[in-house]
Amino acid sequence: MKLALIGCGRIAAVHAESVIQYAADSKHPIEIVALIDTNSVNAEEFKSTYNLACKIFTQLEDAVRETALDSVIISVPHYLHEDLALRAFSQNLNVLLEKPMAHTLDSAYRILEQSRRSNQIFMIAENSQYWPEILKVNDLLSDGIIGEVVTAKASFRQASDKDIFDSYCVLPGGTESKAWRYSVAAAGGGITIDGGAHWIRPLRFWFGEIQETFCKFSYPHPLMEGESLSQAIFTFEKPLTAIFEGILTEKTVFSKDYTFRITGTQGEIMVGPEGGVYVFDQAHPDGFQLFDRHGYISSFYHQFHDFYSCVVSGKTPDASAEYSLGEMRVAF
């Protein structure tokens, strides 16, 4: 695989680290041959940080002409997704596109339509689909370890000054007055469509499609135009409800609490704030750790493994691009 990274921001850095580590572990012939970014200052810093022996371009078409790339990872502001995805399809490139697919549903539908006309692999980078703890919980639910599921809760809490990706700051060389994620026009919405989507996907993965949403938005973060507090009750295909909470503040120090909690007729399953899966039942009323901490970041590695496998072997992605519309419909 000869890969280009389109966009050299904070999430692209996580993708780069995953690609580099996966290539080293697997010994597969994977090479980052191009960085594509209109911000050359940031691209040069990115190249230096990861010691990449690749060329830097400002336009995708130039990179295609001058390298033998066959695949791209697109990590740019949401409102740019459609343009770059369609241009990548026109160049017959395999595409791993950051979530959400687009900043509006209409834009996402156009992307999907063009992807169907392409013979290339198209995946949405919803990495929580590959989060080891999430997969383990799914196995435990299938085994009935806590009996029949009654309800669940997903809690995504973040302060912009403590964001592990530092994604609420302007990039080196940037001229914006504030990070694009604060803009509804650029992002498509607030916390629900952005970080919150990673917490909604596991609920859908475990319980099926969301049938109804009852939600209240608030705006505690002074810079975010969209909602920075989303409190919702979801009803699912299965006869149960779940609670979703997504919050972004400037400086809150949040307590160490569960990330996900699933309540059954015989006990509870909890995903810890830093990973790990814990079970509470009659034999273990104080809980015990059933699965080691892998953590959210580990999911990017497994996600790239799936993308690579699809490209080289023609396998079907573990989750279709169209499936990602579920998170978008909830947010919109």
N, C-alpha and C positions, 0 to 999 in steps of 0.2 A: 504494500500500500504506500502510495505517495500522497501525502496529506498536506493541505493548506489550512491554516487557521485564519478565518475571516473575523476580524475584531480581536484586539489584543488587550482586552480589559481584564477585570478581576476574575470573572468566571472562566475566561479563556485560559487563565493561568492554571486553574484547577484541571481543566481538560488537558493542558500540556503536560502537567505533572503525571496525570493518569496514563497518557499515551507513552510518555518516556518510560515509566515504570513497567507498563504492560509489555512494551517492546523488549525491555531488558529481561523480564521474567520469562516471556514466551519464546524469545529468540526468533520471532517472526520478522520478516523483512518489512519493517514499518519505518518510514522516514518523513519527518516534517520538512517539506521542500520549500514552503513559502509562508510568509506572514503577510496578510492583506489588511491594511488599516489606513485611513485617511490622516491619522495622527502619527506622523513619522517619528516624532520625539518619543512617544510611548512605544511604538513598534521597535525602535532601536533599543530602548531600555529592556523591553520584553525579550528580545533576541539575546541580549547580553546576560540577562538573569538566568536564562535556561541554556546558555552556551550552545545556541543552535547554529548549525552551518547551513543556513538557508538564505534565500533572497527576500527582500522586503518590497512590496508593491502597494500602490494605492488603489489599483483597479483589478478586479478578478480576471478580466479578459487578458490583461498583460501577463498575469501569472500563468494562465493557461498556455499562452503562446511561448513563454520562456522556460517553462518547467514541464515535467511529464506527470503532473498531478492527476489523480483519479478520484480523490475524495476531499470533502471540506467539512470542517466544523464551523458553524456560523454562530458567533456569540456577539451580537450587536444589539443596540436598543430595539425594542419590540417593533416599533413602527417601520424599521428598515428590513424586517424579516422577509416580507413579500418580494421586494425588489431583488434582494440578493439570492433568495431561494430560486426564483424564476430564472435568474441569470445563470445560476449553477445548473439547473435542469437543462437549459439551452446548450450548455457546454458538456452535457452528458457526464456529469459528476455525481458521485454518491454523496448524499447530504445528511449530516447529523445537525439538526437545527435546534437551538436552545428553545426551551419552553418560555412563554406560551407560543404556539405556532405563529400567532400574529397579535396585533393590538386590537383587532376587531374580528368578529366571526365572519363577516363578508370577506375580509382579506384572507382568513384561514381557508375558506371554501375555495378561493381562487388558487391558493397554493396547492391544495389537495387535488384540484382538477388538473393542474399542470403536472403534478407528480404522477398521476395515473397515466399520463401520456408519455412519461419517461420510463425507460427500462432500468433505471438506476435505483439503488437502495435509498429510501427516504425514511428517516427516523426522527422523532422528536426527543430531545434530551430531557426527558422527565426521569431524573436519576433515582427518585425514590422507588421506582419499579424494581430497582436492582439493589436496594438497601438490604444487607443481609438480615438485619433484625426484622424488617418487614416480612421478608420471605419466611423467616423462622416462625413468626407469629401466625402466618397463614397456615403453615404445617400444623401448629399446635391447635388452631381452631378446627382444622379438618379432623384432627385426632379426638376432638371433643374434650380436651383436657380441663376446661372450665364449665363443661356442660353446655346447655343452650345459651347462645349469646342473647343478652337482654338489651345492652346499650354499649356505647363507646364514646370516648372523648379524645379529640386531637387538639393539642395546645402548641401553637407556634408563637414564641415570644422573643422579641429582639429589640435591642437598642442600637441606633445607628452608629453611636460612638464606640460600640463594642462588636460590631459586625465582623465575623471571622473572615469575610471576603473583602472587607474595607470597600464595599460597593456603593456606599453613599457619599463618596468623595469624588471630586473631579480628578480625572487621570492626568499624569504628567503631560504637559504640552496642551492640555485642554483649555479652551477659552470660555467655557460655559460658566455662568454664575453659580450654578448648583448642579448636582448629579442628575442625569436624565431620569433616574428612577422616581424622582419626586414629581415628574410631569405626567399628567393624565394623557396628554397628546402623544407623548413618547412611549409610555408604558402600557396604555390602554385602561388603566385603573389604578387601584392602590394595592394594599397588602394582600388582598385575596388572590388576585391574578398573578402576583409576583411570588414572594416566598410562601404564601399560604397554599399555593397549588401543590407544593411538595407534601403537604399534610393532608390534602384532600384526596390525592391519588391513592394512598394506602387504604383509606376508608372505602373507596370504590373497588379496589382490588380484593378486599376482604368480603364486602357485603353486597356488591352489585351496584347497579346504577342508582343515582339519587333521583327520587321521584318528585320531592317537594323541598323547598328551602324557605325557612322563615329566618330572616336576618335583620340585624340592626347594625348600622355603620356609625362610627364616631371618628373624630379627627384630632387625636391628642398630639400628633407630631406637627409642629408648626410649618414645616417645609413641604410636607407631602400634600399635593392637591387632591389626590384620591383618598379613600378611607385608610386610616392607619390603625383602626380598631374594627374588627369584624367579628361579630358574635352571632352564631347561626345554629339552628337545629335542622338537621337533614333527616328526611325519611327515605328509606331504601326499598328496593324490590322485596328484599326479605322483610318480614314484619318486625322491624326495629327502627329506632331512631338513634342518632348520634349527635354529639355537640362538637362544633368546631369553633376554636378561638384563635384569631390571628391578631397580633398587636405589634406595632412599631412605635417606639418612643425615641427621644433623643438620648437620654442618659440613665434610664431606670436600671437599677441593679435587681435583676429578677432572682427569686428563690430557685433552688435546685428542685425541680418538680418533674413529674413524668412528662414524656413527649406524647405518648399514646397510652390510654388505659381502656381495656376491654373488660366489661363486666358480664359474667355468665351466671347461670343458676347455681354453680358449684364453686366459683372462685373468680379471681381476676388475673389478667395478664397485663404487665406494664413494660413499656419501653422506657428506659431511664434517660435522663437529660443528656448524658454523654454516650448513650448506647447501652447495649446489654438488654437481655429479656429476663424479666422476673415474673414468677408465678406465686400467687397467694391462694392457698386452699386449706382444707380441714387439717391436713397433715403438717402444713407449714403456714400457720396464721400470720407469722411475721414475714413471710415471703422468702424465696430462695432464688438465686441467680441460675437460670437454666441455660443461658446462652451468653457467651463472652461478648465483650464490647468490641464491635467492629466500627461503629460510628457512621454517621451520615456521609462523610467525605469518601469513605470506602466505596460507596455506590457508583462513583464516577468511573472507577477502574473497571467494575463489572459491566457498566453500561458500554464502555468502549470495547470491551471484549465481545459483547453482542453485536455491536456495529461492525467490528472487524470480521467477525464470523459470517455475518450477512453478506458483506462485500466479497469475501474470498470463496465462500461456499454456496451462496445463494439461499441460505436459510431465511426463514421468515422472522422478523423482529419479534421479541417477546411481547411487545405491545405495539400495535399499529399506530401510525401517525394520526389516523382518524379517531382513535380512542382518546387522544388528548383533548378532543373537543369537549369532553365531559367536564374537565376543570374549568374551561372557558365559559361554558354555559352556566355553571354555578356562579361564577364571578360576575357575569353580565346579567 
